[in-house]
Structure formats: structure tokens, C-alpha cells
Amino acid sequence: MRIAVFGTGEVGSAVAAKLKTLGHHVVFGSRHPGDPRDGIPVLSHEDAALHGDWIFNALHGEHALETLAALPMEGKLLIDTGNRQSAIDGPLTETLGEALQRALPNTRVVKAMNFPSAQLMGAPEKLGATHSIFVAANDAGARAEVIALLESFGWKDILDLGDLTACRAMEQLAPMWIRLHEKFGHVYFNLAVVRRPEQM
Ligand SMILES: NC(=O)c1ccc[n+]([C@@H]2O[C@H](COP(=O)([O-])OP(=O)(O)OC[C@H]3O[C@@H](n4cnc5c(N)ncnc54)[C@H](OP(=O)(O)O)[C@@H]3O)[C@@H](O)[C@H]2O)c1
């Protein structure tokens, strides 16, 4: 699949590397196009948007909306991993996932992977236990496609939370991640939604 990963930070680098090992045609979209990073081309935002049938938003949470809304995204599937600083500073008034979908009505926005650390996104086995990941999108078909991608990443407990109003729960987890990070002093933790085996 042709995939453009926007952002060359921790999340973008981890996700792009995983996609490359899985055989996808992956490029970065960056403010600083130039030499490839770990064999992955680094294109301008515009060129990356043209390349990707799928787009990963791994941009800084405060700059994702203005950046992506200005690009040709029509007909594409956009996986949004972002968190807004406002979710950390206080109650979130508007989620990034819903704002992206409003700004890009002809793009299928899927919220996923905004809680686990970048180090676990493409390597969930590093925890040595089953842990959960959430997916939300208004388009059920898009949710199914992203769930299949997450399965290829190695995720086992993928919880389909329905439409993008679920972002109000998912993105409000950001301050919890920050607190846990402060407590543990490392990034190797995640949530697991424990339930009775007969009611999975
Ligand atoms: N780090 C994690 O473990 C983690 C886990 C879950 C979710 N998230 C979320 O994932 C997103 C990415 O996080 P991150 O830690 O990888 O990196 P980040 O520090 O939030 O920045 C990611 C990238 O955004 C681009 N960027 C920065 N400022 C920008 C601006 N003014 N305009 C346009 N683009 C700009 C940069 O890419 P270029 O220099 O290439 O343009 C940068 O590398 C965030 O929303 C974060 O909350 C992070």
C-alpha cells in the first residue's frame, strides 16, 4: 500500500519503519524535505499527500489540523494518532479527530494509537502481555481496514469504539499517559481492558 507518514518525530519514525518492514511503499511528509531517513524518502507535505492512499498523522498535536486541512486529502484514509496539548492542560473542548473529519469531509478519518507510546505502536509484543488499543471512525469500513493494519503490526486486543465521538474518551486519556509516564519513568506501559473471557 502507498502510505504517507506526516511528521518525522518519535511516532512518525516508529510507524514508518514498521510499515516499511511490512512491505508498504512509505514516505514521510515533512516541513524539511531532503535526504531519506532510514531508507524512507522525505517529501514535502504536498508531495507526500499525493503519494499516499493512506495518510498517518504523526504531527505535533497543535499543528496537525492546519497542516492537513490545507492538503489534497480527498478520497484518502487518514489515521490520526494525535493528541492536543489542550487535553493535557485542561478538559478538551474539541477533539482533534472530530476536527479533522469536519475539516476534511471527503476523507475517512480513523482515530487510532493515540495512547500507547511510539516505542510500542509497531511492537506491542515488547510488553510481554496482552494489552488494548482503540479505534474509532465514522466509516465502519475504514475502521475494519485499520484494524487489519493494526493486526499486521501485532496488536491482539483491538477495540472498535464506533464513530468519532469516541475521540472524546480516547483523547482525554493523554493526561493519564503523562501521569503514568511520570510515575514509571519509562514508556513501556499501556492500558488493558480486562473482561470475562466469555464476554470478549
Ligand atoms: N511520542 C509518543 O510516544 C506518542 C504516543 C501517542 C501519541 N502521540 C501523539 O502523536 C503526535 C506526534 O508525536 P511525536 O512525539 O512523534 O512528535 P511531536 O514532537 O509532537 O512532533 C511531531 C512532528 O510534527 C512536526 N511539526 C512540529 N511542529 C510543527 C509545526 N509548527 N507545523 C507543522 N508540523 C510540525 C515535525 O515534523 P517535521 O519536522 O518532519 O515537519 C515533528 O517531528 C502528537 O500529537 C502526540 O501527542 C505521541
The ligand as a Tripos MOL2 file, in Angstrom:
@<TRIPOS>MOLECULE
LIG
   48    52     1     0     0
SMALL
NO_CHARGES

@<TRIPOS>ATOM
      1 N1          5.5060   10.2590   21.3480 N.am      1 LIG1
      2 C1          4.6300    9.3280   21.6860 C.2       1 LIG1
      3 O1          5.0170    8.2890   22.2790 O.2       1 LIG1
      4 C2          3.1760    9.4790   21.3280 C.ar      1 LIG1
      5 C3          2.2900    8.4430   21.6280 C.ar      1 LIG1
      6 C4          0.9420    8.5410   21.2290 C.ar      1 LIG1
      7 C5          0.5150    9.6750   20.5660 C.ar      1 LIG1
      8 N2          1.3940   10.6940   20.3170 N.ar      1 LIG1
      9 C6          0.9150   11.8650   19.5750 C.3       1 LIG1
     10 O2          1.4330   11.7360   18.2590 O.3       1 LIG1
     11 C7          1.7320   13.0290   17.7070 C.3       1 LIG1
     12 C8          3.2180   13.0470   17.3120 C.3       1 LIG1
     13 O3          4.0190   12.9540   18.4720 O.3       1 LIG1
     14 P1          5.6290   12.8580   18.4440 P.3       1 LIG1
     15 O4          6.0330   12.6310   19.8450 O.co2     1 LIG1
     16 O5          6.0600   11.8930   17.4080 O.co2     1 LIG1
     17 O6          6.2140   14.2250   17.9310 O.3       1 LIG1
     18 P2          5.9450   15.7930   18.1120 P.3       1 LIG1
     19 O7          7.0120   16.3900   18.9160 O.co2     1 LIG1
     20 O8          4.5610   16.0130   18.5890 O.co2     1 LIG1
     21 O9          6.1500   16.3030   16.5960 O.3       1 LIG1
     22 C9          5.9180   15.5050   15.5060 C.3       1 LIG1
     23 C10         6.2980   16.2050   14.2120 C.3       1 LIG1
     24 O10         5.4030   17.2860   13.9470 O.3       1 LIG1
     25 C11         6.0630   18.1470   13.0180 C.3       1 LIG1
     26 N3          5.8460   19.5210   13.4720 N.ar      1 LIG1
     27 C12         6.3300   20.1070   14.6080 C.ar      1 LIG1
     28 N4          5.9740   21.3930   14.6710 N.ar      1 LIG1
     29 C13         5.2470   21.6530   13.5530 C.ar      1 LIG1
     30 C14         4.6200   22.8080   13.0200 C.ar      1 LIG1
     31 N5          4.6870   24.0010   13.6570 N.pl3     1 LIG1
     32 N6          3.9330   22.6840   11.8480 N.ar      1 LIG1
     33 C15         3.8940   21.5070   11.1910 C.ar      1 LIG1
     34 N7          4.4960   20.3780   11.6430 N.ar      1 LIG1
     35 C16         5.1700   20.4590   12.8010 C.ar      1 LIG1
     36 C17         7.5480   17.7680   12.9900 C.3       1 LIG1
     37 O11         7.8260   17.0500   11.7730 O.3       1 LIG1
     38 P3          8.7580   17.6840   10.6270 P.3       1 LIG1
     39 O12         9.9000   18.3600   11.3310 O.co2     1 LIG1
     40 O13         9.1900   16.5000    9.8270 O.co2     1 LIG1
     41 O14         7.9130   18.6240    9.8470 O.co2     1 LIG1
     42 C18         7.6720   16.8350   14.1770 C.3       1 LIG1
     43 O15         8.6690   15.8760   14.0480 O.3       1 LIG1
     44 C19         1.3760   14.0450   18.8010 C.3       1 LIG1
     45 O16         0.0900   14.5260   18.5710 O.3       1 LIG1
     46 C20         1.4240   13.2200   20.0740 C.3       1 LIG1
     47 O17         0.5490   13.7190   21.0670 O.3       1 LIG1
     48 C21         2.7130   10.6280   20.6880 C.ar      1 LIG1
@<TRIPOS>BOND
     1     1     2 1
     2     2     3 2
     3     2     4 1
     4     4     5 ar
     5     4    48 ar
     6     5     6 ar
     7     6     7 ar
     8     7     8 ar
     9     8     9 1
    10     8    48 ar
    11     9    10 1
    12     9    46 1
    13    10    11 1
    14    11    12 1
    15    11    44 1
    16    12    13 1
    17    13    14 1
    18    14    15 2
    19    14    16 1
    20    14    17 1
    21    17    18 1
    22    18    19 2
    23    18    20 1
    24    18    21 1
    25    21    22 1
    26    22    23 1
    27    23    24 1
    28    23    42 1
    29    24    25 1
    30    25    26 1
    31    25    36 1
    32    26    27 ar
    33    26    35 ar
    34    27    28 ar
    35    28    29 ar
    36    29    30 ar
    37    29    35 ar
    38    30    31 1
    39    30    32 ar
    40    32    33 ar
    41    33    34 ar
    42    34    35 ar
    43    36    37 1
    44    36    42 1
    45    37    38 1
    46    38    39 2
    47    38    40 1
    48    38    41 1
    49    42    43 1
    50    44    45 1
    51    44    46 1
    52    46    47 1
@<TRIPOS>SUBSTRUCTURE
     1 LIG1         1 GROUP 0 **** ****
